[in-house]
Amino acid sequence: MKFSTLLAISIVFTIFVTTNSLQIHCIFSETFLNAVGNGYECHTTNILATQTTSVTSITGTHIVGKNHNDVTVIYTEGNYSLPFFPRNFSHFFPNIKAISVHFSTIETLYGDELDEFPQLEHISFWGNYYLKAISSQLFEKTPNMIHIWMNNNAIEKVGRDLFTPVDVSRLRFLGFSFNPCISRDISGDNRTAMISLINEIRDKCPYDELICLSLKNDMKEVQEKLESKVKLLEEKLDKCSLSQ
């Protein structure tokens, strides 16, 4: 990935996690992205996450004249203990236009990660070496994408309808280089080339989500039955122990 498109005077925030809270301390600064122009950025590293998935509070000192409403970019990297993208950022930052998530341990994008960011135009999931699957619903609430970076991940499965909500005429970069199922980028305003790459992604990275969902439900049902059976056997075994 070329980082020349990102001139970051970073915003570094530290995240403190307890069982019931996800607190973010921010150091705010300015940045520039080709897709969205000048911005006010959140740059975070080393997010430590447990069971909590929603941001509960944000602290930090803004640049003079700035506040939470001015934040347009979230940039997070080096989060080797982050198996998900935190929710509820929009409660604090309602005007996000760009999100970058680099070097996390996210394995699947389930589809609701971006729902709270209707103004989103730039997304970069880069160097997430555990990221294997992307749901069709990821861009359902963000149709105005300009840049989509999905390079250097471990992507094998992409929902067939992932790009259906996206206004392809607005896309200026679509990147899927260096993934197991495909390695190709397209830049510029060539709509035909964009559609060609989208079709190639569908063909080379098939992900039948209905079948997968059915299998997951079947597995859950089997697990529940097994747990019930084990519990029953344990109760019988306890009775045997008491009778001896």
Number of C-alpha atoms within 10 A of each C-alpha: 13 5 8 10 12 13 13 19 15 17 22 21 23 19 21 15 19 13 9 12 17 23 18 21 16 20 19 22 19 18 18 18 18 14 20 16 10 14 19 25 27 26 24 23 19 18 23 16 22 16 12 16 18 15 19 17 16 17 13 13 11 16 12 6 6 13 14 16 13 16 24 23 28 21 21 23 20 17 21 17 15 20 20 19 19 15 18 17 19 17 13 15 19 18 18 24 22 25 22 17 23 22 23 26 19 22 19 16 19 14 17 15 16 21 16 17 20 18 17 25 21 24 22 18 23 23 22 24 18 16 25 19 21 22 20 21 22 20 23 18 18 21 18 20 26 22 23 19 18 25 24 22 23 21 25 18 22 24 20 21 17 19 21 14 17 18 13 21 15 16 23 19 19 22 22 23 20 17 20 16 19 20 14 14 18 20 14 12 14 14 16 11 14 21 15 12 19 19 14 15 22 18 14 14 21 16 20 14 16 9 10 11 11 11 12 12 12 12 12 12 12 12 12 12 12 12 12 12 12 12 12 12 12 12 12 12 12 11 11 10 9 8 7 5
